[in-house]
C-alpha cells in the first residue's frame, strides 16, 4: 500500500503538525515504534489487528521522512514522495516477528524480573488444584477386592504355627535365641493384624507397609509349600486340612468384613482424599514458574502459543520501572 501524507500523519499520531519541529522527530519515531510494535497485540491472536500494527510499524520510517521533508519545505502534501529506503516492506507472520525479537524480550524481562517480584507488580496469589483426589469409598472397594485381609488371616495362621514351633525349639537351645525368634514371630503377627485393617497400605508409612507385606508373604509362602505337599500326597483330608485357614479367611471376609466395608462406604459417602492444592504466585495473570520458563527457553523451540505468551508478558510487565 502506497503511503500518503494523510496516512503518515495518522501513523505518527500528529494532531497539530504546526507544533512539531525537526528536533522532535527522532523522539517521535522512537515513541511510534513502541506504539505500533506488533508484539503489543500479538497475544490477542487477532490476525487483522496484528497485521495492521505490523504494516504501520514497517511504515514509520517512511512516514517520518515524509513529515521531516514537509517541515523542511522540500515536500508539499499531495505531491509524489521519493523515499530514501526504496526496499519493499514484506509482511511477516506475527509468530515469526515475535520469534525474531524473542531474545531481546527475554533479556529485558530477565533484567526486570527481580524488580517485578520485589515490587509485586501486577501480582496476586492463586490457589491451584494439582490433584482433585479420589473417593475414599472407591479405595475401600479396591482394598476389599484385592483380598489383603483374607491373605493376612491365612499368613497369620501358618506363620504362628511355624514360628511358634521355631521359637520353642530355639528357646530350648538357648533362651536368648528363643527371644530373637519370638520377636520375629511377634512382628509377623502384628504385620498380619495390620494387613487385616482397612486401607492399611494407604495410611501406614511406606517403610512399615514394606515390612508388613514381607511378613505376610512369608506366611503365605509356608501355605503354598504346605498345599504343594498335600496335593502331592493325593489325600483329600490332608488337602482340606491345609486349606482350612483359607476357608476360615473367606468366611471372615464375607460374613464379617463385607458388612463392615459396606457400612463404612455409607458412612463416609463421597468424601474425597488425596486432594492436593498449592499457592502459586501470578504476575499479569501468568504463573511465575511459567514466566521463568519462557524467559529461558530457546525461542526456536517455542510453539506459537508460547511466543504469544512471551509477547503478552513483555507488554504487561515491560513498563514496571515507569509505573513503580
N, C-alpha and C positions, 0 to 999 in steps of 0.2 A: 504494500500500500504506500503510495506517494505521500510524503509528509508536507502538509500545508502549514502556513503561518498560524492559522486558527488552531490546528491540531498541536503545533509546537507550544502555543500559549496554554492550551488545555493540559498537555502532559506536564509542563513545568508549573502548572497551577499559579500562573501570574494573574492577579486580579487587577493590577494597575501598573502597566508597563512603564508609565512615566516616572514611577518611583523606583525603578530598577536601574542600577548602574553596572558598568562593566566589571568593577571590582567585586560586585556581589555574585557574579555568575559562577565562579568556581565553587563557592559555598552552596549556591542553589543547585548546581549539578550534583554535588555530593548528597545533598538532602533528598533530591528527587530519586537518586539511585537507591537510597534506602527506602523511600516511599513506594517505589514501584518494583522492588525486588520480588521475583516470583516466590522466593522462599516464604514470604509473609503469608501467602494464601495457599501454598501447596497442600497444607494439611487439610484444607476444606474438601479436597478431592473433587473439585468442580473444574472440569477441563476448560470451560468457557472463560471463567474468571482468571484462571491461571494463564490462559493464552493471552488475554487482554493485558495482564500485568507484564508478561514476557515481551510482547510487542512494544508496549510503552517503554519498558526498561531498555530495550535494544535501540530505541529512537531518541533517547535522552541526549546523547552526544550531538546528534544531528540537530535536535531542537535547540540546544544551547548555541551551536554555531549560527543557526538562523537568527536567533534573538540577538546575539552579540553583533552580527553583521547589521542588523536593523538598528541597534543602538549606536553603532559607529557611522551609520549613514550610507554604508556600501550596499545595502539591500532595502528594497521597498516592498512592503506587504503586497502579495498577489503576483509578484514577478517570479519567474523560474529561479531556483536557487541551486547552485552547484556546491555540493558538499565536498569537504576535504577528503573524507573517507568514502570512497565510492564502492566499497565492498558490499555485496548484497548480504543483508542480515538473514540468517536462516533460522526458522522457528525450531526450537528444541523441545522435546518432551519434558514436562515438569520433573519427572523422576530423574532424568539424566542431568537436568540443571542442578538439582539438589545433590546428586552423587558427585558432581564435579566440584561443588562448593563444600561438600561434607567435611573434608579435612580442616578447612578454616573454621567451620562452625564448631567442630569438635574441640579444636584448640582453644577457641574463645570460651566455650562452655566450661572446659577444664579449668581455665583461669578464673572463672567466676563461681565455680561450684562451692568452694569453701565459704565464700562470701554469701552466697544464696542460702546455704544452710545456717550460717551464723545469724543472718537477718531474718531467717524463716520467711523468706519471700514467697508469697502465694502458697503457703504451707498449711497442711492440715493432716491429722492422723485419721486413718480409716481402718476399721476392724475387718480383716479379710478372713473368710471361711476357707481354710485349707482342706478340711475334710468334713463332710456332712454326717459322718458317723454311720452307725448301723443299729438296727433294733436289737435290744437285749433278748427278746423272745426268740429271734432267729438264731442267736448264739445258743440258747438253751436247746432249741430243736436240733442243731448240728451236734451239740455235745451229747445228747441222748442217742442220736443216730449212730455216732461213732463208737459206742459201746465201751468207752473208757471205764465207766463204773463197773460194768459186768466183768471186764478183764481184770480189774483191780481185785474183785472178790475172788476170782479163780487164782490169781497170783498170790493173794494173801493166804489162801488155803494151802497151796503147795509150798510156799515159802516158809510158812510157820512150821510145817511138818519137817522139811529137810533141815532148815536152820535150827529148829528145836533139837533135832537129833544130833546135829553137829555141835551145838552148844553143850549138850550133855556129855558128848564124847570128849570135847576139848576141855571141859571142866574137870573131867576125870583125870585127864593127863596133867593139867596144871590149872589152878584157879584163875590166874591172870589170862591164860589163853582162852578159858571159858568166858571170861568177861569180854574179851575182844570180840569173839564170835557172837556173844549175846548182844553186844551193841549193834552189830551188823543185822542181827535178827530184829532188833527194835526198830532200826532205820527202815527195814523192809516193811514192817507192819505199819509204821507211820506213813510211808510212801503210798501204801495201798489205801489207807484211810483218806489221804489227801486226794488220791485218784477217784475215790468214791464221791467226794464233794463236788457239787455242781460248778462247772466252769473253772475248776481249779487251775487249768492251764492258762487261763486268761488273767486271773488276779494274783497268782503266785509269781514271785520273781523268776526270771528266765533260768537262773542258775539252779534254783530249787526245783523247778519243773524238770530240768535235765536230769538231776539226780533221782527224782521221783520216778520218771519213766524208765530209767536204767534198772531200778529195783523191781518195778512192775514187770519189766521184760525178763528179769532174772527168774521170777516165779513162773512166768508163762513158758519159759524155756524148759523148766522142770516138767510142767504139764505136758508140753509137746513130746518130751522124751518118754514120759510115762504112757502116753497114748500110743506112741510107736511100738513100745514094748507090749502093750495089751493087744494091739492088732496082730502083732507077730505071734502072740500066744494063741490066737484064734479062739479065745474064750469069751463068750458073751457076758458072763457075770463079772469077769475082771474088767472088761471094757466099760461096762455100766458103772462099776465102782470108780474107775478112773474119771469117768465123765460126770459123776455125781456132783462135784463142785460147779460144773458148768450149768447143769440143770437147776441147781440151787440159785446160781447167779442170775439166770434168766427169770426165775420166779421172783427174785427180789426186784429185778429191773421192771417187770410188767405189773407186779402186784403192789410194790411199794413206791419205786421211783417214778413210774409213769404218772400216777395221780399227782404226786408232788410237783413234777415238772409242769403238768397242765395247770395246776393251781397257781404256780409261780408265774406262768405266762399270763394268766388272767389278772393277777395282782399287779404285775409291772406294766401291763398294757403295751403302749407303743413307745415306751421310754427308750431314748437314744443313748448310746455310749460311743466313745471314740470320736466325738466332735472336737475338731482342732481349729482354734482361732488364733490370729496373730495381728497385732497392731503394726501397720505399715505407714511410713511417712510418705506423704504425697506432696509434690510440687507442681503446680499448674496442672492438676488432675492426672499426673503421671507418677507412678511409684518410684521412689528414689533408686531402688536397685535396677529398675529398667532404664532410667536416665543414665546411670553409671555404665550400664551395659552398652547403650547407644554411643556414649562418649568414647568408648574404647574399641568398639567393633570396627573391623575393616570395612569401609564404605562399599568396596567392590563385592563384599559378601552379604550386604544388606538387601532385603527384598523391598518392594515398593512401599509397603506399609511402614517398615522401619525407617525408611528415608523420610516419609511424610511426617512421622512422629518426631524425628530429629529436627526437621524444619519447624514443626509446631513448638517444640520445647525452646528452640532458639528465639522464635518470635515472641514467646511468652516470658522468658527469663532473661533474654539478652539485654534488657534495659534496666536490670536490677540496680546498677550504680546510679542511674539517673533518677530512679524512683526512691531510693533509700538514702 
